[in-house]
Amino acid sequence: MGWLRRKSDTIAIIFGIVIGLTAAAYGFLRSNRAPLSQREMATRVLAEYVRKTAKPKAVLIIGNPFSQTPGRPAELYSFEKASEAGLRKGFGPEVEVKIAFPKLKPEAERDASSVFVDPTTTTPLSYLVAADAFDLLAREHSECEVFVSLIGLPVNTGLSAFWLKPGPPRFALLLPDFKVVGEPNAIRAAFTTGKITAAVILKPGVSLPDNAAGSDDKSEFDKRFILVTAENIDQSLRLLLR
């Protein structure tokens, strides 16, 4: 089936660019509590794992830069707040949490729809951030051992200084597009070397219902998401590539 193949049309692509997700990534983008609660749950589980395994003293949340400007769709601001809330809960008071927003390409600032974006991507902002955006964040926030990206990684990741440099920052990712890392062996190496400490992906074929309430967050997470780590990267890659 190829890489994360999914249907999309022009309207969904442009709207996905603005809020940092394609419509298929969550199945729908209506403004209701279900996707917000699940986004908070997903980021909390991600943060809990990173806190226990990587034991960072400080982390940087890389957020959606469009959330810092007025006049965007309401879902953009809601998703950003839900993501931050989940991460803060998961990391707890012992981990210092900072937030930063990467620089955009000048043309993306003027008109995001004028920039080519792969219609199959789960992270449209990978195509909209400036080529040196993550390098700048790595220099400005060198005290943060882990970067948690809510917007994926830039398309030039494999050739970037922040990625090739040994050691921190390590990355935790929400609904990433692994294509920007490279071929399967490069993705596997990113996990086994610890450059990516964990990622949350949506289970193939899962569509999120309007009412996702449940008494057990762990079981709700396991129904819809996969926490990808070095331990299950091979199995996860088989799911993504089939």
N, C-alpha and C positions, 0 to 999 in steps of 0.2 A: 504493500500500500504506500510505502514511502514515508517521508518525514511528516508526522503530525498533520496528515492531509485533512482538510476540512473545507466546507463550502463557505463562500463569502461573496458579497456583492459590493458595489462601489460605496453605497451608503454605509454598510457595516464597516468597511475598511476605514473610512474617514471618521466615523464615530468612534471606532476602536482606537484610532490614533489619538484622539483627544483624551480618552479616559485610560489609555495605556493597556487595553486588552481588546482582543477580537471578540466578536459576539459569540463565537463558538467556544471560547475558553471557559465561559460560564454557562453556555447554553442560552442565556437571555440576559438582558441588561435592564429589566424593569426596575423601578425604584420601589423595592419592598425589602423587608427585613431578612428574608431568607439568604440572598447572596451576601448581604452585609455580615450576618452572623457567621456564615461559613468562611468568609474571608478572614474575619477575626480569629476564628477557630484555627484556620490553616496557618496563619502567621504565629499564633501562640504555640502550636505544636512545633513549628520550625524553630522558634526561639528557645523553647525548652530543650530541644535536642542539642542545639548549638551551645547553650549554657552548660549543659552537663558534660559534653564531649570536648569542646574546644576551650572551655573555661576562660572566656575573654574577660578582661577588666573593663574594656570599652568597646562599643560597637557603633558603627555608622549605618543609619538607615538611608538608603538612596531612594528618594521619593520622586514622584511625578512633578516635573517643573511646571506643568500647566496648572497644577493645583494652587500655585502661588499667584495666579492672575484671575481677576474677576471675569464674570460673564461666561464661564464654561458650564457644561451640563452639571446638574446637581449631583449626579451619580459620581462624578469625578471626586468631588470634595468628600462625599460620604465614604467611598471606597478608601480614600487616603486615610481618613480618620479611623476607620475600622481596622485597617492594616497596622497603623501605629499603635492602636490600643491593644491589639493582639500581641504585638512584639513586646510592648512594655510589660504586659502581664507575664509573658513567657520568660523574659530575661530577669524580671524581678528587681528589687531595689539594690541588689549587690552589683549589678552591671550598669555602668554608665552608658546611657543611650543618647546619641547625637543624631541629628537629621541634617541632610544636605540635599541639594537639588542640582543635578548636572547641567552644564551649559548646553544650550541647543545650537544646532546649525543656524546661521543667520537666515537662511531661506525657510527653515522650519518655524522660526519666530514670526516671519512675515506671513507665511501661509503653509501650514503643515500638510495640507492636501497636495501641495506642489512637489513634495519629496516622494521618491519611489519607496514604497513599503511592500515587502513580500506579503501577499494576501494570505498566506498560510501561517504567518508568524503569530505567536501568542504575546509578543512584546514589540509592538510597533515602535516604541520609543528607541529601540535598538538602532533604528534607521534615522532617527531624528536628532539624537544627541551629537554634539561636536566630536570630531575624531579624537581630540585630546581631553575630553570631558572627564573620563575616569582617571586619567593620569593626573589631572589637576586635583581631583578629590583625594587621590592617594598621597600626594605631596602635602595637601592642606590638612589632612587628618591622619597623619602617620602614627598617632597614638592609638588609633583604633585597630585592633587585631583582626576584627571581622567586619566586613561590609555586607549588609543585608540589602539586596536590591529588589525593590518592588517592581522594577521596570525592565528587568533582564540585563543583559550585557550588550555592549556596542558591537556593531558588525565587524569592527576591526580588532576584536579581542585577541585573536591568536598572534597578532603582530605588535601588540601594545606593550609599553614598558611596564605598566602595572601588572600585566599578566606574566610576562617573562621574568620579572624580578623574583628571585627566590624568597620564601618567607611571606610574611603578611604584606598586604591584606589577603585573608582568606575570604571566601564568598559563601553566602547562603542566599538561595534564590527562590522566588515565588513564581510559579508557572513559567519557567524559563523556556526560551527557544534555544535548544542546545546546538542548533546548526551554526550559530555564530562562534562556537568554540572550535568547530572543525569536524572531522570524520569521527566515527565511533571510537577509534583508538585514542584520539586526542581527548575525547570526552571522558573515557575510562581513566586515562592518565590524570586528568584534572581531579578526579575523585580520589584515586589511589595515592596521589602525592599530597592530597589535602588542600589543593588550591580551591576546590569547591568542597566545603565541609558537608553541605546538605542542600537539598532542593525539594520543594513540594510541587508535584505535578498532578494534573487531573487524570483519573483513571480513564483509559481508552473506552469510549462508548458510553460514558456516564453523562447523563443530562440531569442537571440540578432541578429538583422540583420546587414549586412555589412554597410548599410547607416542608421544611427540612428539620423541624423540631425533633429533638430526641433527648432522652434522659441521660445518655452516655456519650459525652463528647468524643471519646476514643472510638467508639463504634461508629459514630457519625462520620468522623474523619476517615476511618478505614473503608467506609462504603464509597467514598467519593474521591479520595486523594491517595497518593503514594508518597511517602517520605523517602526520597532517594538518598542513599549514603554509599560509602565505599563498599559496604557489606552486600548491598543488593544492586549495584550499578549494572552488572551483566544482565540480570533478570529484567531490570527496568529498561535497558537498551533494547532488549528483544521485544518488549511491549511497544516501544516507541517506533521501532523500525519495521514491524510486521505489516 
